Amino acid sequence: MATSQHRVRSASLSALAQLPHGPRRTRLVGRLGTGLLTGLVASLTLAVLPGSAAAAPATQAGSADEATRLAGEATHELEVVTEQLNEAQEVLAQQRAAATAAEQAVAAAQAQLATLDAQMRQVAVSAFTGENLSRFNALMTSGSADEFIVQVTTLDAIAGHTNDVLAEVTAAAATAQQAKADADAAAATAEQTLADITARQADLGEQISEYKAQYEALSVVQQQAVVQQHTGPVLEAPEVVVASSDAAQTAVDTALAQLGDPYVWGAGGPDAYDCSGLTQYAYAAAGISLPHSSLSQSRMGTPVSRGQLQPGDLVFFYSPVSHVGIYIGNGQMVHASTFGQPVIVSSVDMAGYASARRLVG
């Protein structure tokens, strides 16, 4: 059953949808600063990060400007959640790879155990049969001390070798057992991570659907204000960008070729992107594999200062990192910016600049 809060929200959306379009609609929406619009956009603050026990009380906007600010904050929060989800998916892939490697270690250890066990049995049998038995009989019937010493040395060597083989077998068995335990633990962790991701995806999907409806209820001017708050100014793309390496050039050219493609949370191309999806797609064209996570990407390559940026460098925003773009020179970057805005060229000095990394060149 829908809550009273959801019924109010639905009524607000319905009322806003019936407003006239154009300048008259904009004026009407503006005058609703403390009415339907503010109550609607204020509800954006109910979107909390996955794992929270309950939504926090909504912050009531006192004006249309404040409502627009709250919408911008919700946009950023959704991007943070998306990048956290991307990071969790990367961790899951790593854990699955670790589980596979551990299973392979188990198989290798078990094969070694079988081989050493066969060797041990062969040595044990050889100590009491065939040539060694003849030498033992010769020892028993030896008529000289030198011959006796030779035969004792032979038997000691056999015994010592057998002990070494037994030690190797024991070590191999312990290795196999530990590898199996590690594989089981990695698999269990991967399964739990998968369950967490599934829950987060459902939660994020609900937030995205709600935000889209709320964003579309804003006036055009207010939508532009929300977008610019998070993306900086939209700039003209340069005619030519020259990078210092072939790989960086390919990444820059590929990213710029996506200008105008829509922003979609969690998308990695070829027709829609989120921020880390675009950088991953661009560098894949250059033969360089990146994780679909701005946080993971921020740990790759080598750090670069703001004054030493070169085209192709990845530039990161916020703390912890939750946004990434590709530097293209002259203080500009190309990035999949935010919902409601396609892939654009913007200033690298937008709010929240945190760091940069160089992958090639």
N, C-alpha and C positions, 0 to 999 in steps of 0.2 A: 504494500500500500504506500502511495506517495506521501511524504511528510508535508506538513503545512508549508515548510520553507521551499520545497520543490514546487508546490502548487503556486506559491507567490512568484517564484522565478519564472515558471511557465507562463503565468498571466502577464508578467512584465515583458517577456519576449514577444508574446502575441500582440500586446499593445504597441510595442515599438515597431513591429513588422507592419502595422497598419498606418504608421506615420507617412506623410507625403515625402517624396524624394526631392533632391535638389536643395537649393538655399533655404526654402521654407522649412524643409525637414531638419536641416542643420540648426536653424534658429529654434525650432520646437524642441529638439533634443537638448540644445544648450540650456533652455529654460527648465528642463527637467533635472537639473543638477542635484536637487535634494529630493527628487521623487523617484520615478521608475528607473531611470538610467543609473543613478547613484546606488540604489539598492541592488540593482542587477549586477553592476560591475564589482560592487563591494563583496558580493558573494564569491568572487574569485579567490579570496583569501581562505575560503574553506578547503581549497585544494591543498592537501598536506602531503609530505613525502610518504612513500609506502612504509608501512610498519608502524605508523602512529596509531595509537589506540582509538582516538576520536578526533574529529575536526575541531580546530580552534574556533572560538567565536569570531564571527565576521566583523571586520573593521568597517564601520559605517562611514562612507565618504560624505563629506559635507559640501562638495561641489563637483561639477563636471570635470574640472582639472584634476581633482584628487581621484576621481573615478578612473580617469585616464592613467594616472600614475599607478594605481592599483592593478590595472590591466597590464601595464608594462612589467610590473613586478611578477605577476602571475606568468607572463611569457618567459621571463628568465627562470623562474622556478621550474617550469615545465622542461626547459632545456637542460637544467641541472639534473632533473630526474631522468631524462632521456639519456644523457651521457653516463649517469650512474648505471643505467640499465645496459648500455653498450659495454661499459667496463665489466659488469657482471658476466655478460656473455663471453667476453674475452677470457675471463678467469675460468669460466666453465670449460671452454675449449682447451685451455692449458691443463686443467685437471684431468680432462678426458685423455689428453695426450700422455700425461704422467701415469694414468692408470694403464694405458696400453703398453707403455715402456716397462712398467713394473711387471705386467703379465709376461712380457717377453723375457724379462730377467728371470722370472720363475722358470720358464721353459728352458732357458739356457742353463740355469743351475741344476735343474733336474737332469738334463742331458749330460752335464759334467758328472753328476753323481752316478749316473748309470755307467758311464765310461770308467770312472775310477773304481767303482765296485767290481767291474769285470777285471780290471787290472789287478786289484787286490786278490781276487780269487785265483787268478793265474799265478801270481807270486806265491801264494800260500800253497797251491798244489805243487809248484815247481820245487818247493823246499823239501818235499818228502817223496818225490817221484823222479823218475828219469835219471838224468845226469847227476843231479844233486844227491840222490839216494846212493848212487854208485860211489860218489866221493865220500859220503858219510860212512859207507861200508869200508872204504879204503882207510878212512881215519881210524876206524875201530881195529883195523889190522895193520896199521902203520908200524914200521920198524924203525923210524927216525924222528927226531924232534922237529927238524925242518919240515918234513912232510906233514906232521901234526899241526904246526903253526899255519901252514898254507890252508889246510882244510878248515881250521877254526876261523881264519879270516874270511873265508868264503861264506861260511854259515853266518857269521856276524853281519856281513854285507847284506845277505838275504834278509836277515831279521830286521836290520836297519831300514832297508828299502820298504819292507812291509809296514813298518811303523810310520814311515813318511807317507805312504799311500793311505794308511788309515787316518792320519791327521788331515790329509787333503779331503778325504771323503767326509770326515766330520765337519770341516769348514764349509764344504760345498753344501752339505745338508742344512747347516745353519743359515747360509746365504739364501738358499731357496726358501726357507721358512720365513726369514725376515722380508724378502722380496714379496712373498705372497701376502704377508701382513700389510706391507706398504700399499700393495695393489688394492687390497680390500678397503683400506682406509681412504685411498684416493677415490675409489669408485663411490664409496658412501658419501664423501664430501661433494663429489660431482653431482650425485643425485639430489642432495639437499640444495645445492646451488640452483639446479634446474627447477626444483619446486619453488624456490624463492623468486626466480626470474619469472616463472609463469604467473605468480601472484602479482608481481610488480608490473608485468605487461598488462594484466587486466585492469589494475588500478590506474596505470598511465593512460590506457585507452579511454577510460571513463573521463579522466581529467581533460584529455585532448578534445573529446566530443563536446564537453561542457564549455571549454574555452572557445572553441570555434563558434558555437552559438552566441556566446556573450560578445566575442570580438565583432562578429558580423552585425550585432545590434548597435554598435557605436556608429557615430557619423563618420564620413570619409575623413574629415579633418582630424578627428580623434584617433582613428585608425592610423593615420600617418604619424601622429604624435607618439603612439605606442611603438610603432616600428622604429622610428628614428631614435627613440630613447635607448633602444637596444642595439641598433646597427650603426649609428653614426650617419653622416650625410651620404647620400648616394652620388657617386662620382662617375664621370665619363671614363670608359675603359681606354687605356693608352693604345695608340696604334701599334706600337712595337715595344716588346719587353725582351731585353737581352740578359740571359742568365749566364753564370760562369761555368756551367757544365751541361753536357747533353741531357743528362737525367733531369736536372733542375729545369732546363728549358722545356722538356717534354711535359713535366708536371705543371708548370705555369701555363703552357699553351693549352693543355687539356682542361685545366680548371677554368680558364677564360672562355673556352669553347662552350662551357655550360651556363654562361650568363643568360639569365631569363628563365632557367629551369626552376620549378617550384621547390620551396622548402617543405619537407615532410619529415616529421619526427621519426627517427630510426632508419631513414632511407639511405641507401648507398649507391644509387644510380641504377640504370644509366639515364633515367629521365627525371628523377627527383632525388634530393639529398637533404641530410642534416649536416651540421658543420664537419664532423669527423668523417662522415660518409663521403663528402666531397674531396677532402684531402687524401683519404684512402684511395678513392677512385683515380685521382690525378696522378698519384705516385705509382699506382699499379700499372698505369700506362707506360711509366718509365722503368718498369721491371723491379720496383721496390715495394715490398709487402709491408703495409702498415695495419695495425689493429684498428678496428672500428670503435675507437674511444679516444677522446681528446686527452684524457688523463694519461692513458698508456702512451700516446704519441709524445706527450710532453717529457717522457723519460728516455726518448730515443735520441740518437745523434749526439751532437755536442752543443753546449750552450753558446748563445750569441747575444751580445749586448745590443741595445736599441740602436746605437750609433754605427754598428757594424753589419746591419742587416743587408742581405743580398737577395735578389729575386730567387724564389724557390724555398726560402727559409719558412718554417712553420712558426706562426705567432699565436700565443696563447693568452687567454683572458680569465680573470677571476681567480679566487683562492678558496677552496681547491679548484684546479683547472676544470672548466666546463664549456669552453668554447675555443675553436681553433680556426685560423685562416691561413692563406698562403701569401707571403709578401711578394709584391711585384715591382717594387722600386718606387722612388719619389714619395715615400711616406704612405703608400697605398697598399691595399691587400684585396684579394678576391676571397669571398667566403659565402657559404650558405648561412644567411644571417639569422632569420627567425621566421616564425609562422606569419603569413600575410605578406612576405617579401620574397622575391625570387633570389637566385644567386646574383650577387652584386659586387661591384668594386666600391670600396669605402676606405676611410682613413684608418691606418693602423693605430692611430692614437685615440681611438674611441675609448670610452670609459671602461675601466677594468683591465687594461693592458697589464700582463703579468711577466711574460718571459718569451724567449724565442729559442728554437733549436735548428741546427743545420744538419741535414741528413746526407747531403752530397756536396762536392765542390770545395 
